Amino acid sequence: MDLGIAGRTAIVCASSKGLGRGCAEALAQAGCTVVINGRDATTLEATAAAIRAATGATVIAVVADVSTKAGQDALLAAAPNPDILVNNNGGPPPKPFRQVTREGLLEGVVQNMATPLELVQRVIDGMVERGFGRIVNITSASVVTPLTGLDVSSAARAGLTAFLSGVAREVAHANVTINNILPGVFDTDRIKVATVKAAEMQGISMDEAVKRRLAAVPAGRLGTPDEFGKLCAFIASAHAGYLTGQNFLIDGGAFRGTF
């Protein structure tokens, strides 16, 4: 399918690897100019070179911490008028809720709620003026179903979801949409770290922790960044203008709910 976004410009935060990279690759395949972002220059440039080679797209690598004003300034200097914004940022490591400190809670809110909101504020008016905009927030399945140890991440991402729900309705008339993708367990570095922590918290082996994770997924496997990216690209496409304010759960059937 031609997604109708060739020639558009996309900013994809935290995209040197994992789900962010999957989104950047899919948008590049769709013909977008893509600004990718990460804090490790070597990893980021390797990703940019790989996406350029695979797609022929223009890929701009910006080394920055997206949670800082300087980092956000750098992203928007590379793409002052983005048509697509994919908000993504690492979350806090799993931790028993009794061990959550005030500082840890505030840091989680900065990383997973305040940072994406700040970027939305900076790009949304330009999107409205131009009559096209797609904002996709990568949140988590934990927004709709509890995941042990991810209380801070869940709270911050749920706050982001609630905050932007009303905003999505304010800008829909201008062909600007805001949607969220809620990943379950995917084959990324983050899930490997989370599985190690889960094993420690539960006092079980790493193999047993992996087995328990997969037992909860009807699909019987981890998701891939590629299939995640394809969903992101469609939500960002010209064909998705009537989708806004929605949560797209992609978890292999792990969430046991009909509605």
C-alpha positions in Angstrom: 0.0 0.0 0.0 1.2 3.5 -0.8 0.8 5.3 2.5 0.6 8.7 0.9 3.4 10.3 3.0 6.3 10.2 0.6 8.1 13.6 0.9 6.9 14.2 4.4 9.3 14.8 7.3 9.2 12.7 10.4 10.9 13.0 13.8 11.3 9.7 15.6 12.5 10.0 19.2 14.8 7.4 20.7 15.2 5.6 17.5 18.7 4.2 17.3 17.4 0.8 18.2 14.3 -1.1 19.3 10.8 0.0 18.6 11.8 3.5 17.7 14.2 2.2 15.0 11.4 0.0 13.7 9.2 3.1 13.3 12.0 5.1 11.6 12.7 2.2 9.1 9.0 1.9 8.2 8.6 5.7 7.7 11.8 5.8 5.6 10.4 2.9 3.5 7.2 5.0 3.0 9.4 7.8 1.5 9.7 10.1 4.4 12.7 12.2 5.4 13.4 10.8 8.8 15.2 12.5 11.8 16.4 9.8 14.1 17.6 10.3 17.7 19.7 8.7 20.4 22.3 9.4 22.9 25.1 7.1 21.7 26.6 8.6 18.6 28.2 5.4 17.3 25.0 3.4 17.5 22.9 6.2 16.1 25.1 6.8 13.1 25.2 3.0 12.4 21.4 2.9 12.4 21.2 6.0 10.1 23.6 4.4 7.6 21.7 1.1 7.7 18.3 2.8 7.0 19.8 4.9 4.2 21.3 1.9 2.6 18.1 -0.2 2.9 15.6 2.5 1.8 17.4 5.3 -0.1 15.7 7.8 2.2 17.2 10.9 3.7 18.0 10.1 7.3 19.3 12.8 9.7 20.9 11.6 12.9 20.7 13.9 15.9 22.6 12.9 19.0 20.6 14.3 21.9 18.8 13.6 25.1 15.2 14.3 24.1 14.1 14.9 27.7 16.2 18.1 27.8 15.4 21.5 26.2 18.7 21.4 24.4 17.9 18.0 23.0 14.5 19.1 21.8 16.0 22.2 20.2 18.5 20.0 18.3 15.7 17.8 16.9 13.6 20.8 15.8 16.7 22.5 14.3 17.0 19.4 12.1 13.3 19.5 11.2 11.7 22.8 12.1 8.3 21.8 10.5 7.8 18.1 10.9 4.7 16.5 9.5 5.0 13.4 11.7 6.2 13.2 15.3 6.8 9.8 17.0 7.2 10.2 20.7 9.4 7.6 22.4 11.6 7.5 25.4 13.0 4.8 27.7 11.1 4.2 30.8 12.4 3.5 34.4 13.6 0.0 35.2 11.2 -2.4 36.9 11.1 -1.8 40.7 8.8 -2.9 43.5 6.5 -0.1 44.3 7.6 0.1 47.9 11.1 1.1 46.6 9.9 3.9 44.4 11.3 7.2 45.7 9.9 10.7 45.1 12.9 11.5 42.9 12.3 8.3 40.9 8.6 9.1 40.5 9.3 12.6 39.3 12.0 11.4 36.8 9.5 8.9 35.4 7.0 11.7 34.8 9.6 13.9 33.1 10.8 11.1 30.8 7.4 9.5 29.9 4.9 12.3 30.3 6.4 15.8 30.3 8.9 15.2 27.5 6.4 14.1 24.9 4.0 16.8 25.9 6.7 19.4 25.4 7.4 18.2 21.9 3.7 18.1 21.0 3.4 21.7 22.2 6.2 22.8 19.9 5.0 21.1 16.7 1.3 21.0 16.8 0.4 24.6 15.8 2.5 24.3 12.7 0.8 21.0 11.8 -2.6 22.7 12.2 -1.6 25.7 10.0 -0.3 23.3 7.2 -3.4 21.1 7.4 -1.6 17.8 8.1 0.0 16.3 11.2 0.4 12.8 12.7 1.5 12.4 16.3 2.1 8.9 17.5 3.1 8.2 21.1 4.7 4.9 22.0 3.4 4.1 25.5 2.9 0.6 26.9 0.4 -2.1 27.4 0.7 -1.3 31.1 -1.5 1.7 30.4 -4.5 -0.7 30.2 -3.4 -3.7 32.1 -1.1 -3.8 35.2 2.5 -5.1 34.8 4.3 -5.8 38.0 7.1 -3.5 38.7 6.3 -0.9 36.0 4.1 1.3 38.3 6.0 4.6 37.6 6.1 4.0 33.8 2.5 3.0 33.8 1.4 6.1 35.7 3.4 8.5 33.6 2.3 7.0 30.3 -1.4 6.8 31.4 -1.1 10.5 32.3 0.2 11.3 28.9 -2.7 9.4 27.3 -5.3 11.2 29.4 -3.7 14.6 28.8 -3.6 14.2 25.0 -7.1 12.6 24.7 -8.8 16.0 24.8 -6.1 17.7 22.7 -6.6 15.1 19.9 -10.2 16.3 19.6 -9.2 20.0 19.5 -7.0 19.5 16.4 -8.8 16.8 14.5 -10.6 19.4 12.3 -7.2 20.3 10.8 -6.3 16.8 9.7 -3.9 16.5 12.7 -4.2 13.3 14.6 -2.9 12.1 17.9 -2.8 8.3 18.7 -1.0 5.9 21.0 0.6 2.5 20.4 0.7 0.2 23.4 3.3 -2.5 23.0 3.4 -5.7 24.9 6.5 -7.8 25.0 8.8 -7.2 22.0 12.3 -8.5 21.1 14.2 -5.4 22.2 17.1 -4.7 24.6 14.6 -3.2 27.0 12.6 -6.4 27.3 15.8 -8.3 28.0 16.7 -5.9 30.9 13.1 -6.1 32.2 13.1 -9.9 32.1 16.3 -10.0 34.1 14.8 -7.7 36.7 11.6 -9.7 36.8 13.6 -12.9 37.4 15.4 -11.2 40.3 12.2 -9.8 41.8 10.5 -13.2 41.6 13.5 -15.2 42.6 13.4 -17.4 39.5 15.9 -18.2 36.7 16.1 -16.2 33.6 14.8 -19.2 31.5 11.8 -19.5 33.8 11.1 -15.8 33.5 11.2 -16.0 29.7 8.9 -19.0 29.8 6.4 -17.2 32.0 6.4 -14.2 29.7 5.7 -16.2 26.6 3.1 -18.3 28.4 1.1 -15.1 28.8 1.2 -14.3 25.1 -1.3 -16.3 23.0 0.8 -15.7 19.9 3.6 -17.6 21.6 6.4 -15.3 20.7 7.9 -11.9 21.2 6.8 -9.1 18.8 9.3 -7.7 16.3 10.3 -4.0 15.9 9.5 -4.4 12.2 5.8 -5.2 12.7 5.6 -2.5 15.3 7.0 0.0 12.8 4.6 -1.0 10.1 1.7 -0.2 12.5 3.2 3.1 13.3 3.7 4.0 9.7 0.0 3.3 8.9 -1.2 5.4 11.8 1.0 8.2 10.5 -0.2 7.7 6.9 -2.5 9.8 4.7 -5.2 7.1 5.1 -5.5 7.4 8.9 -7.0 10.9 9.1 -10.2 9.5 10.7 -8.3 7.8 13.5 -7.6 10.0 16.5 -7.4 9.8 20.2 -7.1 6.0 20.1 -5.0 3.4 21.8 -3.6 0.6 19.6 -2.7 -2.4 21.6 -0.1 -4.6 19.9 0.7 -7.5 22.3 0.0 -10.8 20.6 -3.3 -11.2 22.5 -1.9 -10.9 26.0 -4.5 -8.5 27.2 -7.5 -10.6 28.1 -10.3 -8.3 27.3 -13.1 -8.0 24.7 -13.4 -4.2 24.9 
